[in-house]
């Protein structure tokens, strides 16, 4: 049972970021704060909500939910692909191996949705792939696809790129890219198998990879609500046949609300009311429990001091 009062009480304490000067310089991504300490990286997942590569608001407990879900999937898939996780000393924190991250986001798609649908509808290719005519939004694709994008600098938008261009431009060596394709497909197929056991469809997802001592390592996050789309399987066909959108367990409702009021990433983000933020936070909470099968038991309060204490204890500072 989701406690709406608890979410409302947490609104003043949303984690916008966490400064730990003892760790040195902080690299602040769209959602995560990164500190490099010797040969490990400290990743703090904030409550920032990013849509269209822009931070648009903050949701109570979102960071903890994302971190817990990433941990769940890293542990579930470690036999498929080695990942960077070492330990999680705090609900919002992951200690990971420091890897040389490859400058490409690996998007795997089973269904036509999101930016792929918008490109298809506009008559464009999807990362260089020409899809067959007659597909509808939310259609299952004829085959599992990889549609990569570049990792844009902060403040800029990621750009679709073909696999051929990745290799020809030297972004990733061909041999390494072949291994990435193999691992990405294996991870996705296992993810959709586990999702199906919970009555869900894994629609698409984003993976990032890095190199550590010449070994390919899965980094960042895996199958979370920010990096993936999930739909409820039992109502999918009926709703799509009626021209309705599937039941979604990801951050797509936030994207669609923004699009409905004319915002797609350019300019100042619109205001999110307290009610809208609580609505989206409830969505993240229930989605986490549905995907993982685990209960979410958060505690109201400012997480910053707790995070600092736990990180310093882990690193013996």
C-alpha positions, 0 to 999 in steps of 0.5 A, spaced: 500 500 500 502 506 497 502 511 503 501 518 499 502 522 506 509 519 506 510 522 499 507 529 501 511 529 507 518 527 503 517 533 498 521 538 502 527 533 502 527 531 495 534 529 493 536 534 488 544 533 489 549 531 494 555 534 495 561 531 499 567 535 498 572 530 501 571 526 495 573 531 490 570 534 484 563 532 482 561 530 475 553 531 475 549 528 470 542 528 469 540 524 474 546 521 478 552 525 481 559 521 480 565 522 484 572 518 482 576 515 488 582 512 487 580 506 482 572 506 484 566 511 482 561 513 487 555 514 484 549 517 488 542 517 484 538 523 486 531 524 485 532 529 479 527 527 473 530 527 466 525 528 460 528 529 453 535 530 456 533 536 461 531 535 468 524 537 469 523 536 476 524 532 483 520 526 485 520 524 492 524 517 493 525 516 485 533 516 486 532 510 492 527 506 487 532 507 481 538 505 485 534 499 488 532 497 481 538 497 478 541 493 484 536 488 483 537 487 475 545 487 476 545 482 481 540 478 476 544 478 470 551 478 472 552 471 469 550 474 462 555 480 462 560 483 467 557 489 470 561 495 474 557 494 481 561 493 487 557 495 493 551 499 495 552 502 502 546 506 502 539 506 498 541 512 494 548 510 493 552 505 488 560 504 489 562 501 482 569 500 478 571 506 474 571 504 467 572 507 460 565 508 458 564 508 451 561 514 447 554 510 445 548 508 448 545 502 446 538 502 445 534 495 444 527 495 442 522 490 441 516 495 440 515 501 436 514 507 441 517 513 444 523 517 439 523 511 434 515 512 433 516 519 432 522 518 427 518 513 423 511 517 423 515 523 420 518 518 415 525 517 417 529 511 419 531 509 426 538 509 427 539 508 420 534 502 420 528 503 415 522 499 418 517 496 414 510 500 412 504 500 415 506 499 423 502 503 428 504 506 434 506 500 440 506 495 434 511 489 436 517 490 431 518 484 426 525 483 430 529 485 436 533 491 434 539 495 436 538 503 435 544 506 438 545 514 440 551 518 441 552 520 448 551 528 448 555 533 453 550 535 458 545 540 456 545 537 449 540 532 446 543 525 444 543 523 437 541 517 433 546 514 430 547 507 425 551 501 427 555 502 421 557 510 423 559 507 430 564 503 427 566 507 421 567 513 425 571 510 430 567 511 436 567 503 438 572 498 434 568 493 430 570 487 434 568 490 441 561 492 437 560 485 435 560 483 443 556 489 445 550 487 440 551 480 443 551 482 450 545 487 449 541 482 446 542 477 451 541 482 457 534 484 453 532 477 452 533 475 459 530 481 462 523 480 458 523 473 460 523 475 468 518 481 466 513 476 463 513 472 469 511 478 472 505 479 467 509 485 464 512 486 457 519 489 456 518 494 451 525 497 450 531 499 454 538 503 454 545 500 456 551 503 456 558 499 456 565 501 458 572 497 458 576 495 464 583 492 463 580 490 456 574 487 459 567 489 456 563 491 463 556 493 463 555 500 466 550 506 469 544 502 470 540 496 467 532 495 466 530 501 471 524 506 470 528 511 467 532 507 462 526 502 460 519 502 458 515 496 461 507 495 459 502 491 462 501 484 458 494 482 459 491 489 457 496 490 451 492 488 445 486 490 447 488 497 449 492 498 442 486 495 438 482 500 441 487 506 439 489 507 447 496 507 449 498 501 453 498 501 461 505 503 462 510 502 468 516 507 466 517 514 466 513 515 459 507 518 462 511 524 464 514 525 457 507 524 454 504 529 459 510 534 457 508 533 450 501 534 451 502 541 454 507 543 448 514 541 451 519 537 448 526 539 451 527 546 449 526 552 453 524 552 461 521 546 463 514 547 465 511 547 473 510 541 476 504 541 481 505 538 488 499 533 486 503 531 479 509 530 483 506 525 488 502 522 482 508 520 478 512 518 485 506 513 486 507 511 479 515 510 480 513 506 487 508 501 484 512 500 478 518 498 482 514 493 486 511 490 480 517 489 476 522 487 482 516 483 486 519 487 492 516 491 497 518 498 498 519 501 505 522 508 505 523 513 511 521 520 511 527 525 512 533 529 509 537 523 505 543 528 504 546 527 511 545 519 511 548 518 504 554 522 507 555 518 513 554 512 509 559 513 504 564 516 508 564 510 513 565 505 507 571 509 504 574 510 511 574 517 511 
